[in-house]
Amino acid sequence: MSGRWKLLGAVLVAVLMAAGPAAAQQIEDELVLITPVSKFIHDAALKEFAQYAKEKWGITVKTNALAAGTPVAYGRIVEWKGKPEVDIFWGGESALFDKLAEQKLMAKLELPKEAWEAIPATIGKPKPIFLKDPKGFWVGTALEPYGLVYHPRLFQRLGIPEPKDWDDLLNPKLKGNVAQCAPTRSSSSHATYEVILQQSGDEKGWEWLKRLAANSGIFTARSRDVPSVVAKGEFAAGFAVPSYMAFEERLAGFDIKFVAPKTAWITPEPMGILAGAKHPKAARAFVEFLLTERGQRVFMERGLFPITPKYKVQGPPGSTAEMAVEFTGGVRSYFDREVTNIYDDDKAQKRYKEVNEQYRKDIEAVWEDLKKKY
């Protein structure tokens, strides 16, 4: 009997040792995000992660995303005071993640060394865009350019070449044919307004933005509505549009294209785990998953670009990935090209309210007068 018990004990120890690492990695069965990132993106990411968790741990993870604009999401996290109702903050300006970390409202990610080091520290010159936090509180998930969308057939009908740079939207033939969302309502619009102001200087920059307003036929309620009205052919071009929003319309069958001008702002869509999160293991597993090839593919098939040089947007002929490459003018990776960034995030954050107030006064309040003047 003693021999049989010894054998049984040895087998049991072997089983436990084999299960040890997996057991240590077991995650909670729930994960909640707060994010300004489109439902088109976060639903797909959460669905793929849930499938991955089922395969790896045999766990059915209940996922949920609380949609909130960047400033609103930040405000709620501050109000929770370290007792958050969600686990992860995803998307928006990295400066806000830094502010949350300073208030001890973010937890260190502690990602595997290989995953962390696969992401370069920065991209772009002369102003480097940070792709991860040197202190380890947040990490970029995908590269997303803000730029221009246009309706090719409408440009052809107007007899003007397809746009490549910001100034192309000031073409007199586009009078009344440009759609945009005010920076007071959209962080992507605000960042792009800052690109114009910082590139040209305040005096010339505001003059340019007034001319753009004069060419605009609509100010939409949400930035998401800009590619929508262009896709339907109601307007020929749209300003300050994230690439994936426009690609969503392309996947729906509309005739629409996207171009990122040379100085377009590219966000790394940062992600961080909140201090006091109820599901910290699931949160960390989700972050790690998004940095794998499988996770990056979720983004690459939806008009976004990989956060690491390891991967490129590619797929078989006729695939969604190849459609995304064609849609964005042949871009497969932003690490394959020279990225020009003049956007200073610190400067933009310091004068955020000031720019919005001047915009309301000098553009929104006198829009009809601008249309007559230019």
Long-range contacts (C-beta under 8 A, 24 or more apart in sequence): 22-57, 25-57, 25-281, 25-285, 26-57, 26-59, 26-281, 27-53, 27-57, 27-59, 27-61, 27-279, 27-281, 27-282, 27-285, 28-61, 28-278, 28-279, 28-280, 28-281, 28-282, 29-59, 29-60, 29-61, 29-62, 29-282, 30-61, 30-62, 30-63, 30-64, 30-278, 30-279, 30-282, 31-61, 31-62, 31-63, 31-64, 31-87, 31-88, 31-279, 31-282, 31-283, 31-286, 32-63, 32-64, 32-65, 32-66, 32-85, 32-86, 32-87, 32-88, 32-278, 32-279, 33-63, 33-64, 33-65, 33-66, 33-86, 33-87, 33-88, 33-89, 33-90, 34-65, 34-66, 34-68, 34-73, 34-76, 34-77, 34-86, 34-88, 34-89, 34-90, 35-65, 35-66, 35-67, 35-68, 35-73, 35-88, 35-89, 35-90, 35-91, 36-67, 36-68, 36-69, 36-70, 36-73, 36-91, 36-92, 36-187, 37-90, 37-91, 37-269, 38-224, 38-242, 38-244, 38-245, 38-248, 39-65, 39-67, 40-244, 40-245, 40-248, 40-302, 41-244, 41-298, 41-299, 41-302, 41-304, 42-90, 44-298, 44-302, 45-290, 45-295, 45-298, 45-299, 48-289, 48-294, 48-295, 48-298, 49-285, 49-286, 49-289, 49-290, 49-295, 52-289, 52-294, 53-282, 53-285, 61-282, 69-187, 70-96, 70-187, 71-187, 74-99, 74-100, 77-105, 77-274, 78-103, 78-105, 80-105, 80-274, 80-276, 81-105, 82-275, 82-276, 83-276, 84-274, 84-275, 84-276, 84-277, 84-278, 86-274, 86-277, 87-273, 87-274, 87-277, 87-278, 87-279, 87-280, 87-282, 87-283, 88-271, 88-272, 88-273, 88-274, 88-277, 88-283, 88-286, 88-287, 89-271, 89-272, 89-274, 90-141, 90-269, 90-270, 90-271, 91-267, 91-269, 91-270, 91-271, 92-187, 92-270, 93-187, 93-191, 93-267, 93-345, 93-348, 93-349, 94-130, 94-133, 94-138, 94-140, 94-268, 94-270, 94-345, 95-345, 95-346, 95-349, 97-133, 97-137, 97-138, 97-270, 97-272, 98-133, 98-137, 98-138, 100-137, 100-272, 100-274, 101-133, 101-135, 101-137, 101-138, 101-272, 104-275, 105-274, 105-275, 106-137, 106-138, 106-272, 106-273, 106-274, 106-275, 107-137, 107-272, 107-273, 107-274, 107-275, 107-276, 107-277, 107-280, 108-135, 108-136, 108-137, 109-136, 109-137, 109-138, 109-139, 109-272, 109-273, 109-284, 109-287, 110-136, 110-284, 111-139, 111-284, 111-287, 111-288, 111-291, 112-288, 115-288, 115-291, 115-292, 118-291, 118-308, 118-310, 119-291, 119-307, 119-308, 120-308, 120-309, 120-335, 123-266, 123-334, 123-335, 123-339, 123-341, 124-266, 124-339, 124-340, 124-341, 125-338, 125-339, 125-340, 125-341, 126-340, 126-341, 126-342, 127-341, 127-342, 127-343, 127-344, 128-341, 129-266, 129-267, 129-268, 129-339, 129-341, 129-343, 130-268, 131-268, 131-307, 132-268, 133-270, 133-272, 137-272, 138-270, 138-271, 138-272, 139-270, 139-271, 139-272, 139-287, 139-291, 140-268, 140-269, 140-270, 140-271, 140-307, 141-268, 141-269, 141-270, 141-271, 141-287, 141-290, 141-291, 141-299, 141-307, 142-268, 142-269, 142-290, 142-296, 142-299, 142-304, 142-305, 142-306, 142-307, 143-266, 143-267, 143-268, 143-269, 143-304, 143-305, 143-306, 143-307, 143-334, 144-242, 144-243, 144-244, 144-266, 144-267, 144-268, 144-269, 144-304, 144-305, 145-242, 145-243, 145-260, 145-264, 145-265, 145-266, 145-305, 145-334, 146-188, 146-191, 146-192, 146-240, 146-241, 146-242, 146-243, 146-260, 146-264, 146-265, 146-266, 146-267, 147-240, 147-241, 147-243, 147-258, 147-259, 147-260, 147-261, 147-264, 148-237, 148-238, 148-239, 148-241, 148-258, 148-259, 148-260, 148-261, 149-226, 149-227, 149-230, 149-231, 149-237, 149-238, 149-241, 149-246, 149-256, 149-257, 149-258, 150-230, 150-236, 150-237, 150-238, 150-256, 150-257, 150-259, 151-230, 151-231, 151-233, 151-235, 151-236, 151-237, 151-255, 151-256, 152-255, 152-256, 152-257, 153-233, 153-255, 154-233, 154-235, 154-236, 155-236, 155-237, 158-236, 162-257, 162-259, 163-237, 163-259, 164-259, 164-261, 165-261, 165-262, 166-196, 166-208, 166-261, 166-263, 169-212, 169-215, 169-237, 169-239, 170-208, 170-211, 170-212, 170-215, 171-215, 172-215, 174-215, 174-236, 174-237, 175-214, 175-215, 176-215, 176-216, 176-217, 176-371, 177-215, 177-217, 177-235, 177-236, 177-237, 178-212, 178-215, 178-216, 178-217, 178-235, 178-236, 178-237, 178-238, 178-239, 179-216, 179-217, 179-218, 179-220, 179-225, 179-226, 179-229, 179-230, 179-234, 179-235, 179-237, 179-238, 179-239, 180-212, 180-213, 180-216, 180-218, 180-219, 180-220, 180-226, 180-238, 180-239, 180-240, 181-219, 181-220, 181-221, 181-222, 181-223, 181-225, 181-226, 181-240, 182-219, 182-359, 182-363, 182-364, 183-355, 183-356, 183-359, 184-356, 184-359, 184-360, 184-364, 185-221, 185-222, 185-223, 186-222, 186-223, 186-240, 188-223, 188-240, 188-241, 188-242, 189-223, 189-239, 189-240, 190-348, 190-352, 190-355, 190-356, 191-240, 191-265, 191-267, 191-343, 191-348, 192-239, 192-240, 192-264, 192-265, 193-240, 193-355, 193-359, 194-265, 194-343, 194-344, 194-347, 194-348, 194-355, 195-263, 195-264, 195-265, 195-342, 195-343, 197-355, 198-342, 198-343, 198-344, 198-347, 198-348, 199-263, 199-342, 206-358, 206-362, 209-359, 209-363, 210-362, 210-363, 210-370, 210-373, 210-374, 211-374, 212-239, 213-363, 213-367, 213-370, 213-371, 214-370, 214-371, 214-373, 214-374, 215-374, 216-367, 219-364, 219-367, 227-256, 230-256, 231-255, 231-256, 243-303, 243-304, 243-305, 243-328, 244-302, 244-303, 244-304, 245-303, 246-303, 246-327, 247-302, 247-303, 247-324, 247-327, 247-328, 248-302, 248-303, 250-303, 250-323, 250-327, 251-320, 251-323, 257-327, 257-329, 258-303, 258-327, 258-328, 258-329, 259-328, 259-329, 260-328, 260-331, 262-340, 263-340, 263-341, 263-342, 263-343, 265-341, 265-343, 266-334, 266-339, 266-341, 268-307, 269-304, 297-321, 300-324, 303-327, 303-328, 305-331, 305-332, 305-333, 305-334, 306-333, 306-335, 308-335, 309-333, 309-335, 312-336
